[in-house]
Amino acid sequence: MSAETLGAPAPRPRQVFAIGLNYREHAAESGMDLPTSPVVFTKFPSSITGPASVVSLPAGSVDFETELVVVLGRDAYRVPTAAAWDHVAGLTVGQDLSERQLQLKPPVPQFNLGKSFPGFAPMGPVLVTVDEFADPDDLEIGCLLNGEQMQKSRTSDMIFPVADIIAYLSSILPLYAGDVIFTGTPSGIGMAREPARYLCHGDELVTFAESVGSMRTRFIST
């Protein structure tokens, strides 16, 4: 089956979580102190799309954020860190696309809305079970924009690893099989560059994760 016909590995989750400031270098480029607990927001499930998608750019400044994505395989509530990986169906790669003007609009930031336009949660190309990785806590991830390297890091730079994220979220509310967690982005986002580099009509973003593969997202203006 070609990438063009593949859908998202988790197309209809009940809940989509995302973690902010979860890489040390990204916190530094954002001028923020390292968080002492996970910074959590959500993306609405209607933003999910597959690994070979065309995304219509809304008005504003749309940014890219490469992320390792976790898909839950079992319900989880009050799960200790040591047992967290037992609740994971697999890992894939995604983009937490973000329209910055709406996301940061005063007086109160609108993270959930700014990150939930149609197509703003592409993921794929496949879901890889945890046993397929030599070390699921140390994977190379990154992205190229029109062939130019924008982000490249390893998930071992995460402040809160996957197991800690699952334990933290499940200490507050139930997680369900099929739920999705975007685990944070490394440094190199468009907003932090000088000058800023936002997505434009005709851009192609290739996003990759070690042992998962890559996905291609094209952008058009409407």
C-alpha positions as CSV (number, residue, x, y, z in Angstrom):
1,M,0.0,0.0,0.0
2,S,1.4,3.4,-0.9
3,A,1.8,6.3,1.5
4,E,-0.8,8.2,-0.4
5,T,-3.5,5.7,0.5
6,L,-2.5,5.2,4.1
7,G,-4.4,7.0,6.8
8,A,-3.3,8.1,10.2
9,P,-2.2,5.2,12.4
10,A,-4.7,6.3,15.1
11,P,-7.5,8.1,13.1
12,R,-10.2,8.4,15.7
13,P,-8.8,8.8,19.3
14,R,-11.0,9.9,22.1
15,Q,-8.3,12.2,23.4
16,V,-5.3,13.9,21.8
17,F,-2.7,15.3,24.3
18,A,0.4,17.3,23.5
19,I,3.4,18.2,25.6
20,G,5.1,21.6,25.4
21,L,8.7,22.6,26.2
22,N,9.8,19.0,26.5
23,Y,13.2,19.2,25.0
24,R,16.0,21.1,26.7
25,E,17.3,22.9,23.6
26,H,13.7,23.9,22.6
27,A,13.1,25.4,26.0
28,A,16.4,27.3,25.6
29,E,15.4,28.7,22.1
30,S,12.1,29.7,23.6
31,G,13.7,31.6,26.4
32,M,11.9,29.6,29.0
33,D,13.0,27.8,32.2
34,L,12.9,24.1,32.2
35,P,9.4,22.9,33.4
36,T,9.2,21.0,36.6
37,S,6.1,19.0,35.4
38,P,4.8,18.3,31.9
39,V,3.2,21.3,30.1
40,V,0.0,19.8,28.7
41,F,-2.4,21.1,26.0
42,T,-4.7,19.3,23.6
43,K,-5.2,19.0,19.8
44,F,-8.8,18.3,18.7
45,P,-9.1,14.9,16.9
46,S,-10.6,16.6,13.8
47,S,-7.1,17.9,13.1
48,I,-5.7,14.4,12.4
49,T,-4.6,13.4,8.9
50,G,-2.3,10.8,7.4
51,P,1.3,10.7,6.3
52,A,0.9,12.0,2.7
53,S,-1.5,14.9,3.1
54,V,-2.1,18.3,1.6
55,V,-2.9,21.0,4.3
56,S,-4.6,24.2,3.5
57,L,-2.9,27.1,5.3
58,P,-5.2,29.4,7.3
59,A,-4.4,33.1,7.6
60,G,-1.6,33.8,10.0
61,S,1.8,32.3,10.7
62,V,1.8,28.5,10.5
63,D,4.8,26.7,12.2
64,F,6.2,23.2,12.2
65,E,6.9,21.0,15.2
66,T,8.3,17.5,14.7
67,E,7.2,15.1,17.4
68,L,7.4,11.5,18.5
69,V,3.8,10.3,18.8
70,V,2.6,7.7,21.3
71,V,-0.6,5.7,20.7
72,L,-2.1,4.0,23.8
73,G,-3.0,0.3,23.4
74,R,-4.7,-0.2,26.8
75,D,-6.7,2.0,29.1
76,A,-4.5,3.6,31.7
77,Y,-5.5,5.3,35.0
78,R,-3.1,6.0,37.9
79,V,-0.4,3.9,36.1
80,P,3.1,4.0,37.7
81,T,6.0,5.1,35.6
82,A,7.5,1.5,35.7
83,A,4.4,0.1,34.1
84,A,3.7,2.9,31.6
85,W,5.2,1.3,28.5
86,D,2.9,-1.8,29.0
87,H,0.0,0.5,28.0
88,V,1.6,1.6,24.7
89,A,0.4,0.1,21.4
90,G,3.2,1.7,19.4
91,L,5.1,4.8,18.3
92,T,4.9,6.9,15.1
93,V,6.0,10.4,14.1
94,G,3.8,13.5,13.7
95,Q,3.7,17.2,13.3
96,D,2.2,19.5,15.8
97,L,1.4,22.2,13.2
98,S,0.6,25.5,14.9
99,E,-0.9,28.8,13.8
100,R,1.1,31.2,16.1
101,Q,-1.1,34.3,15.9
102,L,-4.2,32.5,17.2
103,Q,-2.2,30.3,19.6
104,L,-0.7,33.4,21.3
105,K,-3.6,35.8,20.9
106,P,-4.2,37.9,24.0
107,P,-5.6,38.2,26.5
108,V,-5.5,34.4,27.0
109,P,-3.5,32.1,24.6
110,Q,-5.5,29.7,22.5
111,F,-3.2,26.8,22.3
112,N,-5.9,24.2,21.5
113,L,-7.5,26.2,18.7
114,G,-4.3,27.4,17.2
115,K,-3.1,23.8,16.9
116,S,-6.3,22.2,15.6
117,F,-7.0,23.5,12.1
118,P,-7.9,20.7,9.6
119,G,-4.8,18.7,8.9
120,F,-2.7,20.2,11.8
121,A,-1.9,16.7,13.2
122,P,-0.4,14.7,10.4
123,M,1.1,11.4,11.6
124,G,2.5,8.2,10.2
125,P,3.5,6.4,8.0
126,V,3.1,3.4,10.3
127,L,2.7,2.5,14.0
128,V,5.7,0.5,15.3
129,T,5.3,-1.7,18.3
130,V,7.7,-1.0,21.2
131,D,9.5,-4.3,20.9
132,E,10.8,-3.3,17.5
133,F,13.0,-0.5,18.9
134,A,16.5,-1.1,20.4
135,D,15.7,1.7,22.8
136,P,12.3,3.5,22.5
137,D,13.6,6.3,24.6
138,D,16.4,7.2,22.3
139,L,15.3,7.8,18.7
140,E,16.4,10.3,16.1
141,I,13.6,12.6,14.9
142,G,13.6,15.7,12.7
143,C,12.2,17.4,9.6
144,L,13.3,18.9,6.3
145,L,11.5,21.9,4.7
146,N,11.9,21.9,0.9
147,G,15.0,19.7,1.4
148,E,16.6,21.9,4.1
149,Q,17.2,20.4,7.5
150,M,15.1,22.3,10.1
151,Q,15.0,20.0,13.1
152,K,17.2,17.1,14.1
153,S,17.5,15.7,17.6
154,R,17.1,12.6,19.7
155,T,14.2,11.8,22.0
156,S,16.8,11.1,24.8
157,D,16.9,15.0,25.1
158,M,13.3,14.9,26.4
159,I,12.8,16.4,29.8
160,F,9.9,14.1,30.6
161,P,10.3,10.7,28.8
162,V,7.3,8.8,27.5
163,A,6.8,6.7,30.6
164,D,6.8,9.8,32.8
165,I,4.3,11.5,30.5
166,I,1.9,8.6,30.7
167,A,2.2,8.3,34.5
168,Y,1.6,12.0,34.9
169,L,-1.5,12.2,32.6
170,S,-3.0,9.1,34.0
171,S,-2.6,10.4,37.6
172,I,-5.1,13.1,36.7
173,L,-7.6,11.4,34.2
174,P,-8.2,8.1,32.5
175,L,-6.4,7.4,29.2
176,Y,-8.1,5.2,26.7
177,A,-6.9,2.7,24.1
178,G,-6.3,4.6,20.9
179,D,-5.6,7.9,22.6
180,V,-2.7,9.9,21.1
181,I,0.1,11.8,22.8
182,F,2.3,14.2,20.9
183,T,5.4,14.2,23.2
184,G,7.0,17.6,22.4
185,T,9.3,19.1,19.8
186,P,13.0,19.6,19.7
187,S,14.7,22.9,18.8
188,G,14.6,24.4,15.3
189,I,11.0,25.6,15.0
190,G,10.2,28.4,12.6
191,M,9.2,30.9,15.2
192,A,12.6,30.8,16.9
193,R,14.6,31.4,13.8
194,E,16.1,34.8,12.7
195,P,14.2,35.7,10.6
196,A,11.2,33.5,11.5
197,R,10.4,30.8,8.9
198,Y,6.7,30.0,8.6
199,L,5.1,27.6,6.1
200,C,4.1,29.0,2.7
201,H,2.1,27.9,-0.3
202,G,4.0,25.2,-2.2
203,D,6.2,24.1,0.8
204,E,6.8,20.4,1.4
205,L,7.7,19.2,4.8
206,V,9.3,15.8,5.3
207,T,9.2,14.5,8.9
208,F,11.0,11.4,10.0
209,A,11.7,9.3,13.1
210,E,14.3,6.5,13.4
211,S,12.8,3.0,12.8
212,V,9.4,4.5,12.0
213,G,10.0,6.2,8.6
214,S,9.0,9.5,7.1
215,M,5.9,11.3,6.0
216,R,5.4,14.2,3.5
217,T,3.1,17.1,4.0
218,R,2.4,19.7,1.3
219,F,0.9,23.1,2.0
220,I,-1.4,25.2,-0.1
221,S,-3.0,28.6,0.4
222,T,-6.7,28.9,0.2
